[in-house]
Amino acid sequence: MSKSSDDRYRKALHVCLDRLTNESSNEPDIVAIRFFRIGVVLGRLGELSESIRCFNDAFILRDVAFERQIQNEGWRQFHDQQMATYILGKRNKYITSLAEGDMVHDLIKQRWKQLMQELEDSEFPFLGKDLPAWFQTIRIDFPWEIEDVEHLILNQGDQFDHDILLECVKSIH
C-alpha cells in the first residue's frame, strides 16, 4: 500500500472511530455498520487482529436476537475462530460487504446449532475442557471466491498459517 493510501485509510479509521465513540444510538444495526466499516479499513491497513475483532462484533450485533438467546459461552469463541478462519482464507483479508458477512455469520451459526444438537444427541458425554482446541478442528466449507480458492491451492501454507490464525483469535479474547 502506498504511503498516501495508508494515510487516507488511517484518516478514515479516525473518522470511523470518532463516529463510533460519539454514537448516541442504541440501535445495534447502526453500531454494527460502524464496526464493519472500521473492520474494512483495518483490513486494508493490514491490521488483521483488530480487523477480525471488528468484523466479529459487527456481525454478532447484526444478529443480536440470537446473541441474547444463546446461553453458551463457547458460542463467541466458536464464532471468533470460524470468522478468523474465513477472513484469513481470503486473499484480500477482509469482508467486502454486509451481505457477505451476514452469509458467513449465518453459516457459522448454522454449524454451531448443528454441533450443539450433535452433542445433545450423543450417547457419550462431552467434557469440553479445551473448547478453543476443539473449535480449531471444526471446518466449515465457506464459499470463497474462485480466486481465493486458486490462491489457497497454489500457496497451501501461506493462507492457513496456523500460528497466524491462533495469534489473531487469541488477540480477540
N, C-alpha and C positions, 0 to 999 in steps of 0.2 A: 504494500500500500504506500502510495506516495505521501510525502510529508504534508502536502496541502489537503489530501483526502483524510489523513489521520487527524489533522487539526479540525476539519469540518465535522468529522464524526465525534470528536471529543467535545466540540461546542454543542452538537446535537444531544449528546449524552447529558451535558449540564442542563440543557433546556428541559429534557425529559425528566431528569431528577428533580429539578425545581418545580415542575408541574405536579409531580407525584407528591412532593413534600407539601405543597400548597393545596393539594386536593381536599376540598371540603365535602365532597360527595361520599355518601355511604353506599353508593352503587358499586357492587363488585365488578360489574362489566366495565365500567369506566376505569377503575383502578387496574383491572386485568389488561386493558388495552395499553395503559401506560407501561406496565411491566413488559408486555410484548414488545413495544417499541424500544424500550431500553435493552431488551434481550437482543433485538436485531442489531442495534448499534454496537453493543458489546461484542457480539459475534463477528461483526465486520472488523472490529478492532483487534480481534484475536484473543479477547479475554473470555476464554471458554468457560471456566468455572462460574464466573459471575453471570455470563450469558445463560447458561443452563439453569442456574438458580432463578433467574427472571422468568424464563420460559416455564419452569415448573410452577412458580407462583401464579403466572398468568393463566395457565390452563386449569389449575386447581380452582382459582377464583371464578373462572367461566362456568364451572360445574359445582358451585358452592352447595347446591342441594345435596349432591352425593357426598361431598366432604362432611356435611353436618350429619348425614345419615350413617356414615361409616363409623364403626366403633373399634376398629382395629388399628393400632399404632403402626403396624407394618405396612399399611397402605401407602403412606407417604414415602417410606424407604423404597418400596417396590416401584412406585411411580417415578421417583427421582432416578433410580437405577435404570429403568427402562427408557425414560426420556433422554438421559445422558447417552445411552447406547444408540438411540435413534439419531440424535444430533451429531455424535462423533462418527457415525456411519455415513453422514452426508459430506459431499465434497466441500460445500460452502460453509458447513459447521453452524448453520443457524436455520431457524424455521422461517419460511418466507411469507406465510400468510396465516391469518387466524383460522381459516378453513383447514389448512394443513395441520396446524397444532391441535385443533379440535378432533380431527380424524385420528391423530396419533394418541391423544388422550383417551379417546373412546376405545381404541384397540387395547391400550394398557388397562383401562377399566374393565373391559370385557374379559381379558385374560386373568385379571385379579379375581373377578367373580367366579370364573371357571376354577381357578386354583382353590378358592375357599370352598366351593361345592365339592371338589375332589377330596379335600381334607375332611370335610364333614361326612362324606360317603365312605371314606376309607375305614377298613377294619383294623388298621394299625394306627396306634396313637402317634401323632406328630409332636415331638418335643419342641422343635423350633428354637433351639438355643442360640443359633447363629443365623438369624434371618438374613442379614446382608450377604453372607456367603451363599446361602440357598438362593437368594434372588439373582445372584450372578449366574447361576446355572440355568435359569429360565430364559428361553429365547422366544421372541415374538417375531413373526415373519412380517416385518414392516415393508410397506410398498415404496421402496426407494425408487427414484427415477433411474432410468436405464443408464444414464451417465454415471450415477453413483455406484450402481452395481458393477459396471465395467471397471470403474476405478478400484472398487473393492477387490475384484478378481485380479487385476493387474498388480496391485500393491497390497497383497494379503496382510502383511504385518503392519503396514502403515496406518490403516484405518482403525483397526480394533486393538491398538496397543493397550493391553490390559492394564498396565501401570497408569496410563493417562486416564483411562476410564475410572479407575479407583481413585485417582487424585481428584478428579472432577466431582465424583459423588461424595467423597469424604469432605471436600471443602463446602459442600452444600449443607452438611449437617453439623 
